[in-house]
Amino acid sequence: MTHDDIQALFTRADGTYAFARWGRPLAPVAFGIEEPSIGIFKGALEALATLAGNGTVETDPELGSNLMMFFLRDWDELRHVPDLDRMIPDLHPLLGRLERAEANQYRIFRFDAQGGIRAAFVFLRMDAHLVAVPAATLALSQAVQTILLWSDRAFADRSPLALTPDGDAVLGPEIGALIRAAYDPVMPLHADDPSHALRLAARLGTVQ
């Protein structure tokens, strides 16, 4: 993975460079799916958090749960979730935009005073496309997209996953190495200068 490849993964559609990683262990909770699937998603998050060296906990001391995942059939369902509009002040205009775009997923991040990820909300509208994806594959894909603040275009034309000869989805090795590099203790919690991609490229050689 070249410096240009890395920079593209954190350069947003408006041309700005924006990187952030979690500054605390993940404390995930999932709503709208059955218990067996909850275990699959938590397992994927635990695997990515372990890879990053960040870890997971049952409860965040400040927030309780700092990673909330919502599974729904229609965006309108979120309008009826108690107090969600208090956690996401612009919820109703956002839902209107998602409905018009016929989107099937959306992620919102919150940040601490140091710029690290403090909390995340993941919304998945289980349309025909997402329902057709195996639960383990969907879980791993969402875990990857939540472990770092990626560009809004990062995986539009490439998947962060790879397939084994048996057809199982696994984390792409270059993405796994990049996540480990991003969580190296010498690297910053957040960055808005593209030169950060050069530092990530340099760290890749030490983690592969």
ABEGO torsion letter per residue (X at the ends): XBAAAAAAAABBAAGBBBBBBBABBBBBBBBGBBAAAAAAAAAAAAAAAAAAGAEBBABBAAAGBABBBBBBABAAAAAABBGAAAABAAAAAAAAAAAAAGBABBBBBBBBAAGBBABBBBBBBBBAAAAABBAAAAAAAAAAAAABBBBAAAAAABBABBBBAAGBBBBBAAAAAAAAAAABAABBABBABAAAAAAAAAAAAAAX
